[in-house]
């Protein structure tokens, strides 16, 4: 019996994908990049891929909280 081949993609999106070196990294710009990634992931899923998405958001959370002074000791 032949089993169908499963196509699985692991998409790892890190902070450096959302904010490029030397960029101010505004929240709207990060949202634009995240939306573009989401479209690409949706395209994979529509083509029959099983898609796993992960993101190490620690640096991004720190970036977002920094202007408000959150997290200061």
Buried (B, 14 or more C-beta within 10 A) or exposed (E): EEEEEEEEEEBEBBBEBBBEEEEEBEEEBBEEBBEEBEEEBEEBEEEEBEBEEEBEBEBBEEBBEEEEEEEEE
